[in-house]
Amino acid sequence: MGRSYQDRLRYVYKITSSRIRKLEYDLQLTYHEATVNGELASIGNNQVLRFIDTIRKHNNRDVDIAKIEEEIHQLKALKTNVENKRTIKRLHEELNQLKFVSDYLLIVIENNKDYDRLNSSQGFKVNGKKYKRLLATTGGAKSSTVIYVSEDIHPLLEKRLNNGRNPNMEMIPAKLEAYKALACSTSIPVSHPERVLVVRDCITEFEANIIQIDDTESEYPQIESKRNTPIQMNMSDGFGLISPELSERWAKELGHGYIPSGFCIRNSFCKGMVFTFDFHEFADRVAYKYMVDDAWGNSVDVREVDLIITTSMLKLWRSYNSVDDYLLCCGYYGYTFSVTKITPKQLEDERHLNYQFIQSLKLNDAQISELIRPTVDSIKDVLGEDYRKALLFLKGVHIDEQHFRNSPNDYIKGLMVDQRLINDPFVRNKIYKQIRKRMNEAKIGVLRVRGNFSIISGDPFTLCQSIFGMTLTGLLKSGEFYSRYWIERDVNRVACFRAPMTCHNNIKVLRFRDTDEIRHWYRYMNTVTILNSWDTTTHSLNGADMDSDQVLTTDNKIVLDAIQELDAIVCVQKTAAPKIPDEKDLIQANKDSFGDLIGFTTNKITSMFDVLANYEEGSAEYQELMYRIQCGQHYQQNAIDQAKGIECKRMPKHWYDIRVAAKNELDLNIVAHKKPYFFIYNDPEQKRDYTTYVEKTSQKCLQRFGMTMDELRSKNELSTDEAQFLTQFEQRLPVSMAPSIMNRLCHQVEKVFEGLKWKQANTAFDHNILMSPKKYSQARYKEIQQLYQVHNEELRSYMTNIRKNKVKKDERSAQWQLFVSRFKEQALGICNNEEDLCNMIVSLCYKNVEKSKQFVWDVSGDQIIRNLLNANDQMVGYPVIDSVGDIEFGGKTFKMTALKLEDLYSENHSE
């Protein structure tokens, strides 16, 4: 959307509470120190950051950033001299300061005592500046991370966040915190609609068979199967409508040339999807009226409206007297409508399953073999040295010009320009690592299937009927769904999954309905999945709503045949008493939400599925485990409710803690205290524990019995000692080896890849193809050499810190970008000419086989791609699907196509 995501990133300090405590709440930290220590975080531009810019009168920050970036770009083409080196160094410092937000601070709270001290009247300082708690986002609270801001601007930000709402409205403190935190979502502002209509949500009523779970009157959850139960459902939960005209306008503003199916939007206390639907035509052709009542009972002419939002989207609508009152406050305090996500022009044709989607399926070994085959075949296909298959493996089977233009300047892009790169040992090693990664992912259920992720919507026709006061019917009946993607492929039935999943009841089979009338009304909604208004699909999908929730749909036959269509689980909801929240209430709400209890609960359910495989269907153990697995959805809901300040019961400890379970024989037999074996490929620590245990036990086996573990296991008759040894080995294993579907799947993948090696020919590689013919300064070469040594030393320290601090995957990626940027800036400070710099670094790293080549691509990737294009007449080649193509990969055939990119890299970067 517009500028690249990387360009829109801003940088802030991210510090642990213990770091501040140990320095007696007065921390001094420079930008450089923070980058070295891993205490700099990148965040997307959001409404709070835009507020800070306004308060600090930095309204032209984006323009200034673009201007500096252009100056740096020009300097990289100029001759290296003292003045240019000084200038580029100064510009990088200015750019970093423009992107750095000193007024915004992230603190990871390590214990509640630290949190109380930080929020006390004594406060704390960073670089002499006092900070005060602003809020914790829902996602941030899971990792115990809280946003603080400079004390001097805190009152102004608080006023803006509250946006003139009625302060005397009672509400649940955790909900107010979450609603305020919507201003921290990464978003891009768009133009204001002509007129906004806020309408009451559409509630439908029907009867359905459900499984009700309730623990309000008992210690443990009570499960009851209910037939023909009256259900009230908010079918518009989290979504509204946008006119085709406004949809097209916003798309253009965001740099897109199509009318999207919908946008995920933000405004003050406002969150949700708006889907493109012609409600003006509905008024003309169906309702035969134009005047409708808004949420406050005011009459509105829908012909003047181009954006309709529901009361479930505008969270605090009751805190305003009218939509005009709300929008006036938004204008006064500086809020605008903004977009966080836009639906794609086209959906993908292939995505991956995961273990949550697979673990409840009942599959025999032959079915597992068939399910893993496409994934296994695609990995086998790339084990040769065919660069064309490597591209398909690395970039997917739908490569086009945009893939080249939009992808980073890395070795994969280089392969699309010059196939000789396949002979580069560095490139071969990178591909091999990707192969190993995909192999390990396959072992944890990351399997290729035909299908895609799409955002779900309720039936907009039903919502329009509600808005115009008509009888509710909708275009889709109970059990009917709509997906343009699948209908165009003549598929009428798909499996539907939504994470997080707990049990088989969470899987839905969607059957599609297609008529001319439906196609007409849903004509703009091409890349979403539309649900009907008359069944419990959202309940089945673990409480899905329409505020941008996504589902995976696939027509994979193995998966579809294994699905049992079960009744939806409905958990009895609890509520907390509303109040007028103060700062203490909000701080307590943060404490209640710290930690990822949902993830903890989900992992325990996976372990229960593993234990379940040890027992026959119908046995007491099997029935008790099925009860516990179904209750998992209830405990997930409790985890969500707990974050809202609602008192909830947690999963009983004897279900997963062997010490507590030991008091009862049944509990001990079925306790889910171990992760399943396949998890060793998902958790490096688990793999280390498992590998160490097996190696030590194998040594003991050789010492005691003079044979390997395999030999001992294969003996027909075991002595008492030998039998006891094997029993203890199984009992003390750090993982469960139960014959669950995921463990069996994992073993099958292991067996397939056992002994398979990537064929690596010793073809000579001429690294000169990465360079230009220009000569470079030997003096500057020595300076780059010294920088390279510093880089390697800091890289070792960086990797150690990442492992020690268990940095999450998304944060790891962001920190790596910051690490790379720092050395790129330093390298350009030594040699501002990008062409010379590239030649030096390639010579430095490629002349010595032992030296890492990652530094080359990190610092000079842009110039390498430019050099390769210049040497290949700006031509790019990539495989495309073709029924008579000569390349076989993943069960499809492809042919190579060539493209000339005259307008992309044709700038003159010579001296």
HUNORFEN-V134643 format. One record per helix or strand of 2 or more residues. SS is the DSSP state (alpha for helix, beta for strand). FROM is the first residue (numbers start at 1). TO is the last residue. If there is no record, write none. Layout:
{{SS FROM TO} {SS FROM TO}}
This chain:
{{alpha 5 8} {beta 9 16} {alpha 17 22} {beta 26 27} {alpha 31 37} {beta 40 44} {alpha 47 55} {alpha 61 75} {alpha 82 99} {beta 100 108} {alpha 112 118} {beta 125 126} {beta 129 135} {alpha 138 142} {beta 145 150} {alpha 151 162} {alpha 173 184} {beta 188 189} {beta 196 199} {beta 203 214} {beta 222 234} {beta 239 242} {alpha 244 253} {beta 262 267} {beta 270 276} {alpha 279 287} {beta 291 293} {beta 299 301} {alpha 302 304} {beta 307 310} {alpha 317 319} {alpha 323 333} {beta 338 342} {beta 350 352} {alpha 355 358} {alpha 365 381} {alpha 387 395} {alpha 401 406} {alpha 411 417} {alpha 419 423} {alpha 425 443} {beta 448 457} {alpha 460 467} {beta 480 482} {alpha 484 488} {beta 493 497} {alpha 504 506} {beta 508 512} {alpha 516 521} {beta 528 530} {alpha 537 540} {beta 550 554} {alpha 557 562} {beta 568 571} {alpha 583 593} {alpha 597 612} {alpha 620 643} {alpha 653 655} {alpha 658 661} {alpha 665 670} {beta 675 676} {alpha 677 681} {alpha 684 705} {alpha 709 713} {alpha 720 732} {beta 735 736} {alpha 741 753} {alpha 767 770} {alpha 778 804} {alpha 809 830} {alpha 834 846} {alpha 854 871} {beta 875 881} {beta 887 889} {beta 892 900}}
